[in-house]
Amino acid sequence: MAHRDPLPFDPIMRAAELWDQRIGPARTMAAVTSVMRVQQILLSAVDGALRPHGLTFARYEALVLLTFSRTGRLPMRVMGERLQLHPTSVTNIVDRLQADGLVRRTPHPTDRRATLVEITEAGSAVLEHATKSVTEIDFGLTGLSADQETQLTQLLGQVRRAAGDFE
């Protein structure tokens, strides 16, 4: 995202004032619009940190997930469940990671229908450098204390639970 000078007012709060006057209570609209704007800010920061490593956030998440597994490999179906992605999206992510030599597909030893995805040494090396890049910028999340970050995670977790992300 191109750097620009900050506005002299909060446009979301201004929209909320107008919403209150013309439509009705603006509390939910302001909260959702704020979340959407913060998502743009975070994606821009994270994408900027990952771009030099040839990764998108989705590919980065897939590599992290593989390193969190006990064996460094997972069935593609499990990757989709954990990343909360459609199987086609997982296939596209794995295709790109494999083309870059960061993962490899192997047959599942006991299930002929399943394919395992395994992180390679090159994938581990790229992941190490990429993780350093995103943690140096705190994933783009600035302006909050550690306690506020925890509170934010808990609040957003409530929304995710209500939407059916988890029990």
C-alpha positions, 0 to 999 in steps of 0.5 A: 500500500502506498504511503500517504499522509494521515487524514485529519479525522477518522473517516470511519467515525465520521461515517458512523456519525452520518450513519447514526443521523441517517440510518440508525445505530452505527455501532456494528457498522463502525466495528465491522468497517474498522476490522475490514480496514485493519485487515487491509493494513495488516495484509499490506504489511505482511505481504510486504514482509513476505514478498522478498521471500517469494511467499504470500500469507497463505503459502507462509501459513501452509509452511508454518502448519507443516512445521507445527506437525510432528513429522513435518508432513500432513495429508492435504485434507488435514491442511485444508481443515486446519487452514480452513480452506477449500480443497482447491485452494490448498491444491493451488497453494501446494502446487506453488510451494512445490514448484518453488521446491519448498514442499514435496508431495508423497503418497500416504503410506496407508491410504492410497487416496491421500497425498502427504505434503512435506516441507523440504529443507529449502522450505524450512530455510525460507520459512525461517527467514520469512518468520524473522521478517514478519515478526520484526514488524509484529505482523503489522499490528502496531499501537496495542499493548500486549494485554490489548493484543490478547484481548483483541484475539479473545474478542475476535475468537468469540466472533469466529466461534459464533460463525462456526470456526470452532467449538 
